[in-house]
């Protein structure tokens, strides 16, 4: 079975119309999830929890897209 890992994270943005974080050291890592559905549920919960702060945003990163399973070594593995 192929894993489709997703990372949910967020934080306060400098400007709500952009995606630059105000303080990268203060990014909230919600967690890593094995499928999009569970990542979406976690994202939605955090987004709803912080709905009163227009500068707060949460994102879902598709971690599985960073790896090329067909290649002998993906670009991320070459650094190790």
N, C-alpha and C positions, 0 to 999 in steps of 0.2 A: 504494500500500500504506500502510495506517495504522500509525503507530508507536505502540507501547504501552510507553513508557519507565518503567523501575522503578529506584528508588534503593535501594541496600542500605547500611545504616549501623548503628552500634551503639556501645555504651559501657557503663560501669559505672553501675548504678542506685543510688539512695539506699536503696531498699527493693525486694527482689525481687518483691513482690506489687503494685508500682505501676510506672508507666512514666516516672518523673521521673529524669533523669540527675544523677549526683553532680557532674559537672563538664562543662558544655556545651562548654567549650573543648577538651576531651579526647575528643570524639566521633570515632570512627573511621569515615571515609567509605570504604566498600569500593569503590563505583563505581556508574556508571549503566549499565543493561542494556537492550537493545532488546526483550526479551520476558520474560515471567514465568519461563519455564523456566530461562533462564540466570541470572536474578536469584535464583531459588530455589537453584540449585546454589552460587552464591557465598554466599548466606545460610547454607546448610547447612554449608559448609566452615568459615566463621567461627564458627558456633555450636558445631560439634564441636571446633574448635581451643581454644575457651574454656570447654568444658564443666565444668571443675573450679572455675570461679568462678561461684557461684550468683547474684552480683550483675551479671554481664555478660549483656547481651541484645543481639541483633541484630534488625533489622526490615527489612521490604520496604515501601517507600512507592510507591504507584501514581501516579507523576508525571503520567501521561496524564490522570488524573481531575481535575487542576487546570485543565485547558483544556476549554473548550466549543467544539468544532470547528464547531458550527453557528452560533455567534454571530459577528458581524462582528469584535468584539474581546472576548476573554475578560477577566474581572476582573483577571487577572495582567498583561495587556498594557496596561491602562489606566494603570498607574503609569509606563510608559516614556514 
